[in-house]
Amino acid sequence: MSTQTNDANESVSEPTNKVDMVNHPPHYTAGGIETIDFMRAKLSPKEFIGYLRGNILKYTSRLGLKDDPVQDAGKIEWYAKELNKYIQEIKS
């Protein structure tokens, strides 16, 4: 949401159409399910951990070489948080 003022100088929130390319890229939800959820459902715990680690390595190794480095750093962080959350979940 963006905040602007109206004629009475009051704050008015307006929705923005900014796409979150780190947390919820639209191309990852084709078919009605996020790719990460599909992968988690189809892979064993060991395979899913490898999938998450592989994505961390992918975005780390290409940081600053392909897309926006800030976006890639955000993806590294996102996959690392998912890995941490998943490991905690399966250990409990």
N, C-alpha and C positions, 0 to 999 in steps of 0.2 A: 504494500500500500504506500502511496505517496501522500504527503500532506501539503495542501495548498490553502490559500485563504479565499473566502468569497467576498462579495461587495461589502458586507458588514464587517470585514476583517476578522471573521471567525475561521478557525481551523476546520478544514474539510478533508477527510480522507478519501482518496480515489484509488481504486484497484490499479495495480500495474500489471503488465503482461510479461514481466521479466521471467525468463525460463531459468530454473535452477539446474545448471548443467553438471553440478557436482553431486547433489543429493538425489535428484529426481529427473534425470534427462528424459525428455519425452520419447526418444527412440528406444528406451529400455522398458517401456510399458506397453508396447505393441502386443496385442493379443489379450489385453486385460490383466496381465500380471507382470510385476516387476521382475526383471531377469534374475536379480539376486534371490528372490523368493523361489523362483523356479529351480535355480541351481541348488539351493538349500534343500528343496524337497526331493530332488533327484540324486544327489550325491551322498555318499557315506560321510560321517563326521571327518574322517581323515582326508577324504577327497575334497570336502568343502573347505577345510583349513588350507589345503594346498591351493585351491582356487583363490582364496583370499590372499594368501602369501604371494601367489603368482601375480596378482593385480598390483600389489604393493611394489613388487620388483619391477613390473612393467612401467608403472608411472614414475618410479624413482629413476630408472635408467634413461628415460626419455625426457626428464624434466628440462624444460627450456629448449628442447629440440623440435617439437612438433606443434603443440598448441600453446595456449597461454600458460606460462609457468605457475601462475597463481592458481589457475584451475587444476593443473596437474598436482600441485602441492595439496590442494583441497581434496583431491581424489585419494592421494596417499593417506592423508589423515582419515578420510572416511573409511577406507578399507581397513586401516589399522584399528579404528574404533570398532568396526564390525567384527574383526578377528578377536579383539579383546573381549567383547561382549559375548561372542559365541563360545570362546574357551571357558569363560566364567560360567556360562549357562550349562555346558555339558559336564563341567566338573562338579556342579551342585546336585 
